[in-house]
């Protein structure tokens, strides 16, 4: 599995490259800027790009803009964005159209190497990985026409875990309930929100985020 890394901190960039190399990835590009990432994504065609949101020269949203451009040029290429902070506006820009092959993780909350590697593989394979803090913040936003108002507290918990990319079994393990109970909650959530109950895990995430768009 081929990966490109765009990170302006040389220590973090080299650390990610070493970590992913040890996990069996082929690191085909290490970049400091979004423009360099775009050039190397075009020429080297990695399976997934790991991108810091804030890159030179302005350290504003260059990484995000590069990620969006990659999604447009290479729809099958996964993009995993890393951020130091919860930036809801940027998260929504990244995830609004599709959650397929997309991830958004907070750097300081990555505490388990195995989980991070699994998230990279999931995004590269077309799945999704969204930090639970980001999902929780999105779900807590109140709007006068809040479509989630019809959900019970337990259904909101299930929806939050669903939006992070958790499988039904993962939700069952996290909430210490049966798999059958999770399936009933998921079916109820889709029914109350008027969403189809079939589709991929990434479509589940997209459904959640689309209902939370500002």
C-alpha positions as CSV (number, residue, x, y, z in Angstrom):
1,X,0.0,0.0,0.0
2,X,1.5,3.3,-1.2
3,X,1.3,6.5,0.9
4,X,2.3,10.1,0.5
5,X,2.9,12.4,3.5
6,X,2.5,16.2,3.5
7,X,3.8,17.7,6.8
8,X,6.0,20.8,7.3
9,X,7.4,19.5,10.6
10,X,10.4,17.5,9.6
11,X,10.4,15.5,12.8
12,X,6.8,14.5,12.5
13,X,7.1,13.9,8.8
14,X,10.1,11.5,9.3
15,X,8.4,9.9,12.2
16,X,5.2,9.2,10.2
17,X,7.3,7.8,7.4
18,X,9.3,5.5,9.7
19,X,6.1,4.4,11.5
20,X,4.2,3.6,8.3
21,X,7.3,1.9,6.7
22,X,7.5,-0.4,9.8
23,X,3.8,-1.2,9.3
24,X,4.4,-2.3,5.8
25,X,3.5,0.8,3.8
26,X,5.6,2.0,0.9
27,X,6.2,5.7,1.5
28,X,6.4,7.1,-2.1
29,X,6.5,10.8,-1.2
30,X,7.4,13.1,1.7
31,X,6.3,16.7,1.1
32,X,6.4,20.1,2.9
33,X,3.9,22.0,0.9
34,X,0.5,21.3,-0.7
35,X,1.8,22.1,-4.2
36,X,4.5,19.5,-3.8
37,X,2.0,17.0,-2.6
38,X,-0.2,17.6,-5.7
39,X,2.7,17.1,-8.1
40,X,3.8,13.9,-6.4
41,X,0.2,12.6,-6.1
42,X,-0.1,13.1,-9.9
43,X,3.2,11.4,-10.7
44,X,3.5,8.7,-8.1
45,X,-0.2,7.8,-7.5
46,X,-0.2,6.7,-3.9
47,X,-3.2,4.8,-2.4
48,X,-3.6,7.4,0.3
49,X,-2.2,10.8,1.2
50,X,-1.7,11.9,4.8
51,X,-2.0,15.7,4.9
52,X,-1.6,18.3,7.6
53,X,-4.3,21.0,7.3
54,X,-1.9,23.9,7.9
55,X,1.0,24.0,5.5
56,X,3.4,26.7,4.2
57,X,3.5,29.4,3.1
58,X,0.6,30.9,5.2
59,X,-0.1,27.9,7.5
60,X,-3.8,28.5,7.0
61,X,-5.7,25.9,5.0
62,X,-3.2,24.9,2.2
63,X,-3.2,21.3,3.3
64,X,-7.0,21.1,3.1
65,X,-7.1,22.8,-0.3
66,X,-4.5,20.2,-1.5
67,X,-6.7,17.4,-0.1
68,X,-9.8,18.7,-1.8
69,X,-7.8,19.0,-5.1
70,X,-6.6,15.4,-4.8
71,X,-10.2,14.2,-4.2
72,X,-11.2,16.0,-7.4
73,X,-8.2,14.8,-9.5
74,X,-8.0,11.3,-8.1
75,X,-11.4,10.1,-6.7
76,X,-10.0,6.6,-5.8
77,X,-7.1,8.0,-3.8
78,X,-7.7,8.1,0.0
79,X,-7.1,11.3,1.9
80,X,-6.4,11.4,5.7
81,X,-6.2,14.9,7.1
82,X,-4.4,15.6,10.4
83,X,-5.1,18.7,12.5
84,X,-3.9,20.2,15.8
85,X,-7.3,21.5,16.6
86,X,-11.1,20.8,16.1
87,X,-11.8,22.9,13.0
88,X,-15.4,22.2,12.2
89,X,-15.7,24.5,9.1
90,X,-12.7,22.8,7.5
91,X,-14.0,19.3,8.5
92,X,-17.3,20.0,6.8
93,X,-15.6,21.2,3.6
94,X,-13.6,18.0,3.4
95,X,-16.5,15.6,4.2
96,X,-19.5,17.4,2.8
97,X,-19.6,15.8,-0.7
98,X,-18.5,12.3,0.2
99,X,-16.9,10.4,3.1
100,X,-15.6,7.7,0.9
101,X,-11.8,7.3,1.3
102,X,-11.7,10.3,3.7
103,X,-10.4,10.8,7.3
104,X,-10.0,13.6,9.7
105,X,-8.0,12.9,12.9
106,X,-6.6,15.1,15.7
107,X,-2.8,14.8,16.1
108,X,-2.8,15.1,19.9
109,X,-5.4,12.3,20.3
110,X,-3.5,9.7,18.3
111,X,-2.2,7.6,21.2
112,X,-2.2,4.1,19.7
113,X,0.0,3.3,16.7
114,X,-2.1,0.2,15.8
115,X,-5.3,2.3,15.7
116,X,-3.7,4.9,13.6
117,X,-2.3,2.4,11.1
118,X,-5.7,0.8,10.9
119,X,-7.3,4.2,10.2
120,X,-4.8,4.8,7.3
121,X,-5.6,1.4,5.9
122,X,-9.3,1.9,6.2
123,X,-9.1,5.3,4.4
124,X,-6.9,3.8,1.7
125,X,-9.4,1.1,1.1
126,X,-12.3,3.6,0.6
127,X,-13.6,3.7,4.2
128,X,-13.5,6.6,6.6
129,X,-12.0,7.7,9.9
130,X,-13.3,10.7,11.8
131,X,-12.1,11.6,15.3
132,X,-14.9,11.0,17.9
133,X,-14.3,14.5,19.3
134,X,-15.1,16.1,15.9
135,X,-18.2,14.0,15.5
136,X,-19.4,14.7,19.1
137,X,-18.9,18.5,18.5
138,X,-20.9,18.3,15.3
139,X,-23.7,16.4,17.0
140,X,-23.9,18.8,19.9
141,X,-24.5,21.8,17.6
142,X,-28.1,23.1,18.0
143,X,-30.2,24.3,15.1
144,X,-33.8,25.3,15.1
145,X,-34.5,22.6,12.5
146,X,-32.2,20.0,14.1
147,X,-33.1,16.8,12.3
148,X,-31.6,14.8,15.2
149,X,-34.1,16.0,17.7
150,X,-36.3,13.0,16.9
151,X,-33.5,10.6,18.2
152,X,-33.3,9.1,21.7
153,X,-30.2,9.6,23.7
154,X,-29.1,6.0,23.0
155,X,-29.7,6.5,19.3
156,X,-27.5,9.6,19.3
157,X,-24.8,7.6,21.0
158,X,-25.0,5.0,18.3
159,X,-25.1,7.7,15.6
160,X,-21.9,9.3,17.1
161,X,-20.0,6.0,17.0
162,X,-21.4,5.2,13.5
163,X,-20.1,8.5,12.2
164,X,-16.5,7.7,13.4
165,X,-16.5,4.7,11.1
166,X,-17.3,2.1,13.8
167,X,-18.9,-1.1,12.6
168,X,-22.0,-2.5,14.2
169,X,-19.8,-4.9,16.2
170,X,-17.6,-2.0,17.3
171,X,-20.6,-0.1,18.5
172,X,-21.8,-3.1,20.4
173,X,-18.5,-3.5,22.1
174,X,-18.2,0.2,22.9
175,X,-21.7,0.4,24.4
176,X,-21.7,-3.1,25.9
177,X,-24.9,-4.1,24.2
178,X,-25.7,-6.9,21.8
179,X,-25.1,-6.8,18.1
180,X,-28.8,-7.3,17.5
181,X,-29.6,-4.3,19.6
182,X,-27.2,-2.2,17.6
183,X,-28.9,-3.3,14.4
184,X,-32.2,-2.3,15.7
185,X,-30.9,1.2,16.7
186,X,-29.3,1.7,13.3
187,X,-32.5,0.7,11.5
188,X,-34.5,3.1,13.8
189,X,-32.0,5.9,13.1
190,X,-32.2,5.5,9.4
191,X,-36.0,5.3,9.6
192,X,-36.4,8.5,11.7
193,X,-34.0,10.5,9.5
194,X,-35.6,9.2,6.3
195,X,-32.4,7.6,5.1
196,X,-32.0,4.3,3.2
197,X,-30.9,1.4,5.5
198,X,-28.6,-0.1,2.9
199,X,-25.1,1.0,1.8
200,X,-21.5,1.0,2.8
201,X,-20.0,2.1,6.1
202,X,-18.8,5.3,4.4
203,X,-22.3,6.1,3.3
204,X,-23.4,5.9,6.9
205,X,-20.8,8.5,7.8
206,X,-21.8,10.7,4.9
207,X,-25.5,10.5,5.9
208,X,-24.7,11.8,9.3
209,X,-22.5,14.6,8.1
210,X,-24.9,15.7,5.4
211,X,-27.6,16.2,8.0
212,X,-25.2,18.3,10.0
213,X,-24.2,20.7,7.2
214,X,-24.5,24.3,8.0
